[in-house]
Amino acid sequence: MILHRITLRNVGVYGGEHRIELTPPDADHPVILIGALNGGGKTTLLGALQLALYGARSRGIERSRKGYQRYLRDLIHRDADPAEGASVTLEFERRINGRPVHYGIRRSWAMEEGNLHESLAVKVDGQPDPLEAAHWDETIDAYLPARLAHLFFFDGEQIERLADEEAATELLASAFQSLLGLDLVGRLQEDLAILERRKKVQLRPPKEQKRLAFMEEEVESAELALDSARQKFAGHKSAMERHDLDLQKKKSEFKSNGGEWVAARDTLDAERASVVAERKDVEERIREVAAGPAPFLLATGLIQELRAQAARETGARRERIVADAEEARDTKVLAALAAKAPAKVCQTVAELLEQHRPQRDLLDTPLVLNAEEDFLSELDELLKVDLPRAQVSLEKLSADWNSLDNRIDALDRKLAIVPDVDALSRVQREIIALESEIRSLEEARRELEEGVSRAEFDLRLRQSALRKETDEHAVQWEDEDHDRRILDRIPKVNSTLEKFRAKVVARHVGALERAIFESFQHLIRKPKLVGAISIDPSTFAIGLTDGEGRDLPFNLLSAGERQLLATSILWGLAKVSGRPVPLMIDTPLGRLDSRHRSHVVQRYFPAASHQVILLSTDEEIVGRYHAMIEPAVGRHLLIELCADDRKLIIENSYFKN
């Protein structure tokens, strides 16, 4: 099957008529990438496709007639005339006996005198075919039954739900049995149970037959009540999921607009005050150090010169003392010699003493400082002890001050981007309102769940009473032999059907295991994470083993790995179906974490089918993900809703990266 185009007229946000071309240009470019913002018509497009094919049997539509009519009535564009109504036209091609056959399906509905009327027209190779229209449900079910449509047309959020082991098992059970036609076996068994009950009734006297007929009516009423309770619960569950999705979107909007900083403002203010106090304490300690010898660090060179001068002056004083002592000694010697020796001898001795007196370089040093004797030691202590200690203290305190100052700057930047609380008040009010609604819905959900449980219990009770009544006191009647033969054979037929079901499942489950395993290995970033995937033929529970053959519990996989496994299950089921059907996915990346998105974009979408239609928001297949899938894209479309005039525009373009 190849979808060529879909035309929507006054459907949901699609006011007026809009034609969307879906044909891929060639086999190498199977992806049709359609971009739209949230609320821009993606979900409506997906629903319209299924509505065109299946009508009231579309997935997610309330199955009662009133529910379906209400759905169609609400789907008419708000500015359209209800009498004019709305329509969906789907044009596609499929091969029958090797020949391409073109179909055109137009499903339209409108209000007439307060009542909604729906019509279906079918064209085959361009010619109206009323007979095909009258039997369209049989035609489409022979190719793609409505019960299997969710394998090919689905919301990306479905993958997240299937990441739960119980939901995955339920999907496998229902989808695989539908693929094999075993759901028909189930319906046959239900028909046999009805036949068995009726035959047992026929064996009873007229009075008891009336009683049994009344009990059967009670069972039917209980079944209807249970079906109604389940529908209400399912509808309520969908409403909760929508509210939860809206809440997550609002929280994302709140966060993206700086809401998380608003919530953290008090914490940031308190932290800033604490850091400012720390910095003030460091400043006080710097002042204390500065009040000591630290300022002399600015004149270390001068102090060293001062020390050198002091050292020279000290040496000069010491040399002067020595010189004075030597001169006094020489004077005494010459005086004593003059009294006993001739003058010539005294002169000679005086010259000899003068010649042999030591040279003292510092004698001529001027005494500029004329400091005390201990001044030099004080300068040495200042240079060797006090100033190095002050230097270390100042460096550490300066580093502490800079670190604290940087922290204050960082906190100031964070506080600067905190938006005005008033700017986020609307979003906050909406979040609070949604949370309140979800709490109310949760309470209602529990009540509805209890209602379903009560309806199930009531049905089991009435069924048990009916079985007990039909089994007791069987009375001989004119058709007893024939009816009893039927009654005797029904359990045997049921047993045969069960054996048939088990053998059919056992025969084909291996192909499904291989398809899912191959798909998972193709997608996963860790090819050795899972060594094998098995499916229990009776319960359809999924079993995983690691590369060494050991059991790998489902819950040990990360959330992203479970979502990839869910994707592999859908892909594997589509493969074993053997049906060449296009794939259409709304919000294709759902809530898949960023680590696994690239593998889905590169490995799943281009290979998932011969035609893959992706309905993406501006936060999904954009940037590097768009670059990854671009080689496989055959057509770009952008759906834009103009807020002012409420018109919708479809362009052959895409989000700007």
NORZIKA-V647164 format. One record per residue. N is the residue number from 1. RES is the residue in one letter. BURIAL is b if it has 16 or more other ideal C-beta (glycine too) atoms within 10 Angstrom, else e. Layout:
n: <N:N>
res: <RES:RES>
burial: <BURIAL:BURIAL>
//
This chain:
n: <1:2:3:4:5:6:7:8:9:10:11:12:13:14:15:16:17:18:19:20:21:22:23:24:25:26:27:28:29:30:31:32:33:34:35:36:37:38:39:40:41:42:43:44:45:46:47:48:49:50:51:52:53:54:55:56:57:58:59:60:61:62:63:64:65:66:67:68:69:70:71:72:73:74:75:76:77:78:79:80:81:82:83:84:85:86:87:88:89:90:91:92:93:94:95:96:97:98:99:100:101:102:103:104:105:106:107:108:109:110:111:112:113:114:115:116:117:118:119:120:121:122:123:124:125:126:127:128:129:130:131:132:133:134:135:136:137:138:139:140:141:142:143:144:145:146:147:148:149:150:151:152:153:154:155:156:157:158:159:160:161:162:163:164:165:166:167:168:169:170:171:172:173:174:175:176:177:178:179:180:181:182:183:184:185:186:187:188:189:190:191:192:193:194:195:196:197:198:199:200:201:202:203:204:205:206:207:208:209:210:211:212:213:214:215:216:217:218:219:220:221:222:223:224:225:226:227:228:229:230:231:232:233:234:235:236:237:238:239:240:241:242:243:244:245:246:247:248:249:250:251:252:253:254:255:256:257:258:259:260:261:262:263:264:265:266:267:268:269:270:271:272:273:274:275:276:277:278:279:280:281:282:283:284:285:286:287:288:289:290:291:292:293:294:295:296:297:298:299:300:301:302:303:304:305:306:307:308:309:310:311:312:313:314:315:316:317:318:319:320:321:322:323:324:325:326:327:328:329:330:331:332:333:334:335:336:337:338:339:340:341:342:343:344:345:346:347:348:349:350:351:352:353:354:355:356:357:358:359:360:361:362:363:364:365:366:367:368:369:370:371:372:373:374:375:376:377:378:379:380:381:382:383:384:385:386:387:388:389:390:391:392:393:394:395:396:397:398:399:400:401:402:403:404:405:406:407:408:409:410:411:412:413:414:415:416:417:418:419:420:421:422:423:424:425:426:427:428:429:430:431:432:433:434:435:436:437:438:439:440:441:442:443:444:445:446:447:448:449:450:451:452:453:454:455:456:457:458:459:460:461:462:463:464:465:466:467:468:469:470:471:472:473:474:475:476:477:478:479:480:481:482:483:484:485:486:487:488:489:490:491:492:493:494:495:496:497:498:499:500:501:502:503:504:505:506:507:508:509:510:511:512:513:514:515:516:517:518:519:520:521:522:523:524:525:526:527:528:529:530:531:532:533:534:535:536:537:538:539:540:541:542:543:544:545:546:547:548:549:550:551:552:553:554:555:556:557:558:559:560:561:562:563:564:565:566:567:568:569:570:571:572:573:574:575:576:577:578:579:580:581:582:583:584:585:586:587:588:589:590:591:592:593:594:595:596:597:598:599:600:601:602:603:604:605:606:607:608:609:610:611:612:613:614:615:616:617:618:619:620:621:622:623:624:625:626:627:628:629:630:631:632:633:634:635:636:637:638:639:640:641:642:643:644:645:646:647:648:649:650:651:652:653:654:655:656:657>
res: <M:I:L:H:R:I:T:L:R:N:V:G:V:Y:G:G:E:H:R:I:E:L:T:P:P:D:A:D:H:P:V:I:L:I:G:A:L:N:G:G:G:K:T:T:L:L:G:A:L:Q:L:A:L:Y:G:A:R:S:R:G:I:E:R:S:R:K:G:Y:Q:R:Y:L:R:D:L:I:H:R:D:A:D:P:A:E:G:A:S:V:T:L:E:F:E:R:R:I:N:G:R:P:V:H:Y:G:I:R:R:S:W:A:M:E:E:G:N:L:H:E:S:L:A:V:K:V:D:G:Q:P:D:P:L:E:A:A:H:W:D:E:T:I:D:A:Y:L:P:A:R:L:A:H:L:F:F:F:D:G:E:Q:I:E:R:L:A:D:E:E:A:A:T:E:L:L:A:S:A:F:Q:S:L:L:G:L:D:L:V:G:R:L:Q:E:D:L:A:I:L:E:R:R:K:K:V:Q:L:R:P:P:K:E:Q:K:R:L:A:F:M:E:E:E:V:E:S:A:E:L:A:L:D:S:A:R:Q:K:F:A:G:H:K:S:A:M:E:R:H:D:L:D:L:Q:K:K:K:S:E:F:K:S:N:G:G:E:W:V:A:A:R:D:T:L:D:A:E:R:A:S:V:V:A:E:R:K:D:V:E:E:R:I:R:E:V:A:A:G:P:A:P:F:L:L:A:T:G:L:I:Q:E:L:R:A:Q:A:A:R:E:T:G:A:R:R:E:R:I:V:A:D:A:E:E:A:R:D:T:K:V:L:A:A:L:A:A:K:A:P:A:K:V:C:Q:T:V:A:E:L:L:E:Q:H:R:P:Q:R:D:L:L:D:T:P:L:V:L:N:A:E:E:D:F:L:S:E:L:D:E:L:L:K:V:D:L:P:R:A:Q:V:S:L:E:K:L:S:A:D:W:N:S:L:D:N:R:I:D:A:L:D:R:K:L:A:I:V:P:D:V:D:A:L:S:R:V:Q:R:E:I:I:A:L:E:S:E:I:R:S:L:E:E:A:R:R:E:L:E:E:G:V:S:R:A:E:F:D:L:R:L:R:Q:S:A:L:R:K:E:T:D:E:H:A:V:Q:W:E:D:E:D:H:D:R:R:I:L:D:R:I:P:K:V:N:S:T:L:E:K:F:R:A:K:V:V:A:R:H:V:G:A:L:E:R:A:I:F:E:S:F:Q:H:L:I:R:K:P:K:L:V:G:A:I:S:I:D:P:S:T:F:A:I:G:L:T:D:G:E:G:R:D:L:P:F:N:L:L:S:A:G:E:R:Q:L:L:A:T:S:I:L:W:G:L:A:K:V:S:G:R:P:V:P:L:M:I:D:T:P:L:G:R:L:D:S:R:H:R:S:H:V:V:Q:R:Y:F:P:A:A:S:H:Q:V:I:L:L:S:T:D:E:E:I:V:G:R:Y:H:A:M:I:E:P:A:V:G:R:H:L:L:I:E:L:C:A:D:D:R:K:L:I:I:E:N:S:Y:F:K:N>
burial: <b:b:b:e:e:b:b:b:b:b:b:b:b:b:b:e:e:b:e:b:e:b:e:b:e:e:e:e:e:b:b:b:b:b:b:b:e:e:e:b:b:b:b:b:b:b:b:b:b:b:b:b:b:b:b:b:b:b:e:e:b:b:e:e:e:e:e:b:b:e:b:b:e:e:b:b:b:e:e:b:e:b:e:e:b:b:b:b:b:b:b:b:e:b:e:e:e:e:e:e:e:e:b:b:b:b:b:b:b:b:b:e:e:e:e:b:e:e:e:b:b:b:b:e:e:e:e:e:b:e:e:b:b:e:e:b:b:e:b:b:e:e:e:b:b:b:b:b:b:b:b:b:b:b:b:b:e:b:b:b:e:b:b:e:b:e:e:b:b:e:b:b:b:e:b:b:b:b:b:b:e:b:e:e:b:e:e:e:b:e:e:b:e:e:e:b:b:e:b:b:b:b:b:b:e:e:e:b:e:e:e:b:e:e:b:b:e:b:b:e:e:b:e:e:b:b:e:e:b:e:e:e:b:e:e:b:e:e:e:b:e:e:b:e:e:b:b:e:e:b:b:e:e:b:e:e:e:b:b:e:b:b:e:e:e:e:e:b:e:e:e:b:e:e:b:e:e:b:b:e:e:b:e:e:b:b:e:e:b:e:e:e:b:b:e:e:e:e:e:e:e:e:b:e:e:b:b:e:b:b:e:b:b:b:b:b:e:e:b:e:e:e:e:e:e:e:e:e:e:e:e:e:e:b:e:e:e:e:e:e:e:e:e:e:e:b:e:e:b:b:e:e:b:e:e:e:e:e:e:b:e:e:e:e:b:e:e:e:e:e:b:e:e:e:b:b:e:e:b:e:e:b:b:e:e:b:b:e:e:b:e:e:b:b:e:e:b:e:e:b:b:e:e:b:e:e:b:b:e:e:b:e:e:b:e:e:e:b:e:e:e:e:e:b:e:e:b:e:e:b:b:e:e:b:e:e:e:b:e:e:b:e:e:e:b:e:e:b:e:e:b:b:e:e:b:e:e:b:b:e:e:b:b:e:e:b:b:e:b:b:e:e:e:e:e:e:e:e:e:e:e:e:b:b:e:b:b:e:e:b:e:e:e:e:e:e:b:e:e:e:b:e:e:b:b:e:e:b:b:e:e:b:b:e:b:b:b:e:b:b:b:e:b:b:e:e:e:e:b:b:b:e:b:e:b:e:b:e:e:b:b:b:e:b:e:e:e:e:e:e:e:b:e:b:e:e:b:e:e:b:b:b:b:b:b:b:b:b:b:b:b:b:b:b:b:b:b:e:b:e:b:b:b:b:b:b:b:b:b:b:e:b:e:e:e:b:b:e:b:b:b:b:b:b:b:b:e:b:b:e:b:b:b:b:b:b:b:e:e:b:b:b:e:e:b:b:e:b:b:e:e:b:b:b:b:b:b:b:b:b:b:e:e:e:e:e:e:b:e:b:e:e:e:b:b:e:e>
//
